[in-house]
Amino acid sequence: RAAAALRLEGSEDGSFRLAPGKSLTIVCATASDFKTPDCRRSAVECVSRLGIVRQRLLLRRHRRWWSDYWHRSYVSLPDSAVERQYYLSLYGMASCSRDADFPPGLFGSWITQERPAWSGDYHLNYNYQAPFYGLYSSNRLEQAEPYAAPLLASIARGEYYAQAVCGIPGILLPVGIGPLGIETTRWSPRMEAEHADWRRAGNIEADGMFWGQKSNAAYAVCNLSMHFYRTWDAAFARRVYPFVRGVAVFWEHYLTWDGSRYVILNDAIHEGTVGTMNPICSLGLVRMVLQTACDMSQLLGLDADRRDAWRQRLVHLSDFPVQE
């Protein structure tokens, strides 16, 4: 459940008349049962307590927060349109990526309908990852912190799919997940009625929506990898290593030795291209996963016995395909 409470300063019944040249203060608070036992009571109490003095204090904190945020790094670009978009992207992430348990999904914090497209979820074949890319190089790591939460909450589900779909250990995830371990793309009677052709085309495996792609969990490691290599933060590495390790273990077992190299079979370069061999995206992602897992495990002093297997596959993984 969620609740919102609204109060107009100086109005007893909620009505108001805004005179020319005058201002009006509207106090609003929102809460959910994820954060408080009684969201309605929490929201009402918040707006009731928020008098003029506390409003001014909040405003000062608000302005100080934004000042600190913008001073973490600065770039000047010769193209003003590109520079504007760069800062707009940082502004968007600062506005919606502050909750440690609920990072922004497909539409950030700005859901405008009861059933948003794709459930407004965390789409793992690039959509979820992309808004975070610029945070690492621009020194906005606080806004990147929430990224790991839904991945860590999906470890058990990923282990289930690795066994159910491929019969091997590790972590394999479908195209879409939600917060707190919720699986947003799980096959349902409604989906069967509306999209039975998806299953017939091989895009649904063990009732999970994969679209033939084995790379979703590997793609999810990208931002964890960038965060790690920007900071070499042992505490961060310790927190996310179970996920990185699980993905590395999956590929350790999934790769196939053809006598001279390791190849990726039965993957998909795009959604629904079931059966692709050595898709170039997966080749890059698997290299990144294995290297990150090796470096994290070495820093943490864990899984020394697995590192040789990961490095061996890293060295002998198929080359990137090239064409003219």
PyMOL commands that set and color helices and strands:
alter all, ss='L'
color gray80, all
select helices_A, chain A and resi 39-49+52-70+80-96+117-120+130-137+141-153+155-166+179-181+189-200+216-231+234-254+280-300+304-316
alter helices_A, ss='H'
color red, helices_A
select strands_A, chain A and resi 2-8+26-32+122-123+176-177+204-205+208-209+256-257+262-263
alter strands_A, ss='S'
color yellow, strands_A
deselect
rebuild
show_as cartoon
